[in-house]
């Protein structure tokens, strides 16, 4: 196995695996470590051999990790810049687990930003921003009743860090918050007032309906796993209120896009996909 994390005072070398166009490359804190960058196995610098950590920045290819790994023999830690690690899970299982190499992800780093995006999307549809923009472009006065978020219910699929950040902002708008979690016995989380879900066993269709049928805005924050694939599909979208809004902040595989497309022509008032 690879050795435990070193406690040397020397600045560590960190290998960043990222596409050449990644905005992350413009924000490297060079004062903290000796950062070296590669966008392909061929572009690996000689310093990679002494790197003690790898920072993997999607959407770089997981294959790049596979190809770089044998050339970074001193690596003690691999960090995925994003929260979602499903694309590199096979790599982690094949190489990091057997060698006891530390593995982490960006969980929580983007929660506040994603929560702001969710509320922006909610306001976009509730305030009918496209209609306002069209009226402005046409120089037209169009008096209409504008909806409000106050008093509406925000349904959160998942009760993790992103969901809790969304709930916090929603409460500032006077919204009611409900969350669906795998283990409802854990109770409420943060600003999420009510939790629905199983106390034992898997999430059932009845648990989903308990959330969806009462929510005016539904936000999905689920990770991409075999269990969550198409978690939101035809039956789930059909259970949502007429005119309700669906917002996806989690992995795209959670959403059955064909079913979502059909729902937009049926009962949904809008959808926003991060």
N, C-alpha and C positions, 0 to 999 in steps of 0.2 A: 504494500500500500504506500501511498504518498505520505510524507511526513506532516506533522501537525503544523499549525500556523507559527511562523517564526516571530520572535520578539525582538529582532535586530532593530537598531535605531536608524539604519541606513534606509533612505527612501525606497520603497518597494517598486519594482517594475510591474506595471499592469498592462496587459495586452487587451486592446479594444478591437473586437471583431464587429465591423459595421460596414454598411454600404458607403461608398465615397461621398454620396450626397446627403448622408444623415446629418440633421441639424445638431445632433449630440456632439459632433466633432468640433463645433464652434463654441462649446461650453465646457471644455476640459479644464479642470482645476490643476494646472501643471505644478503648482506649488506643493501639492499634497503627495505626489508620487511621480515616478518616471513613466509617463504614458506613451505607449507605442501602438500604432494602428495598422490594421491589415484588413483589406476588403476581399482578399482571396488567399488561398494557400501559397500561391506563387509570390505574393507581395509580403509575406511574413518577414519582418526584419530580423537581423541576427539576435537582437535583444530579447526576442521571444523565448529563447532558450533559458533565459534567467527569470522570466516572468513568474511571479508568485500568485498572480490572480488573472482571471479572464473576465472581461466585461462584454457580454454578448448583447448586441443591440439589434432587435428585429427592425425591419424585415430582412435582415441578413439571413442567408440560407443556413439551416441546421447542418447541412453538409460541410460548411466551412468549419464548424466546431469539430466535426469528425476528423477532418483533414488536418486541423491545427493541433489537436490534442497530443498526438505522439511527439510533436516538436516543441511542446511546452512541458518538459519533464518535472519542473519544479513547481508546477501549479498546485496551490493549496486551497483555492477558492474560485468558484465560478458563480458569477452573478448575472441574472437576466434582467435587462433594463426595464422590461415590461412586467406586468403582473402575470400575464398569461404565459405558461411554460409548456403547454401541450405539444408545441412543435418540437421541443427539444427533450421531452420526457424520455423517448427511447435512448437518446445519448446519455442522459443522466443515469438511467437504469443500467446501461451497459458499461459505463466508465466511472461515473462519480460514486455511485453506491459501493461498488466492489473496492474502490481505492480509499473510501472514507473521506473523499474530498468534499469540503463544504459547498453547499449549493443554496443560493438564495434568489429572491426575485424582488420586483419593484412594488410589492403589495403596499398600498397606502400612499405611495408617492404621488399618485395622480388623482386621489379621491376628491379633493376639493375642486380641482379643475373639472372633473367629470360631473360632479354634482352641479356646478354652475352650468355646464352644458345641458344637463337634464332640465334645469329650471328655465333656461333659455328656450329650449324646445317646447316646454309646457306653456310658456308665455306666448311663443310664436303662434301656436294654434289657438290658444284661449283668447288672445287679443286680436286674432285674425290679421297678423302682420302682412301676409301677402295681399290681402284686400286693401289695407292701408297704403301699401306701396303702389298698387295699381291706381288707386285714387289720386295719390300724389303725382304720379307720372302723367295722369290724364287731367290734372288740375280740377278734379271733381270733388264736390262736397257730398259725402254719402253718410247720412245720419243712420247709425245702426246701434243696436244694443251690444256692448262689448262685455264679454264674459270676465269673470274674476276667479282667481284661485282660492280665495278665502272660502272656507267651508267645504271645499272639495276633498276627496279622499285620494291620497297617493298610495298605491299598492306597490310594494317592493318585493321582487322575486329574488330572494337571498337577503341575508341580514348582516353581511360583512361590512368592512370599512367603507366601501363606496356607498352602500345602501344607507349606512348611518350618516354619512356626510350629506346625502340627498335629503334624508329626513330632517336634519338640522336646518337646512335652508327652507324646506317646505313648511316647517313650523313657524318660521319668520313670516311666511305668507298667510298664516292662519289655517293651514291645511291639517287634516287628520291623516295620520300615518299608520299603515298596516303592513306587516311583513310576513313572508312565507319562508320558513326555515325547516331544515331537515329534522331538527330535534326541538320541537316546540316547548319541551320541558325546561329549556334554558331560559324561557321567558323573554321579556322585552329586551331590546338592545339599543342603548343610546336614546335618541329621540323617537324611536319607533314605538308607538303607544301599544299596539296590539299585535300579537304574533299568532299565526295559524300554522298548522302542520301536524305531523304525527308525533306522538310521544314515544312510539316504538314502531319500527318497521319503515317501509318506504313511503315517499310522498304519493298519495293517491289522487285520482281525478277529483274527488270530493274536496280535498285540501286545496287544490288549485282553484276550483270554482268558488270556494269560500273567500278567496282573495279577489279573484277577477270580477265576480258579480257585484262587488261593492265598491270597486275602484273606478274613479274617473280618469286617472292617469296611472299607467302601469309602467314600472321601470325594471328591466331585467339586468341583473348584475352577475349572473352565473358564469362560472368558468367553463371551459370546453372539456367535457369528459364524455365517456361512453354513456353515462347515466343521464347527462343533460342534453344530448343530441336531440334536436327538434322538441325540446321541452315545451316550447310554444308552437303549437301547430293548429290544425283546423278546429278541433274541439275547444281548445283554449281561447282562440280568438273569437269564436262564436259565443263564448260565455261572457265576453266583455260587454259593457254597456253600449248602447247606441250613442255614437258620437264621442266615445272615449278615445284616449290617446295612448299609443304604445311607444316606449322609448327603450332602445337597446344600448346598454353600456358594457355588457359582458361580451363573451365570445360569439362570433357570428353563427357558429354551428348550433347554438341554442335555439335559433329561430328558423322555422320552416318558411323560407322566403316566398315560396309559391302560395302557401296558406295565408301569409301576411298580405301578399298582393291581392288575393281574392277578398280578404277582409276589408281592405281599403275601399272596395267597391260595394261593401255590404254595410257593416255596422261601425267600423272605425272612423273617427274624425280626423286622424292623422297618425303619422309614424315618423320617428327620427332614429337613425341608425348611426352609432359612433363607429 
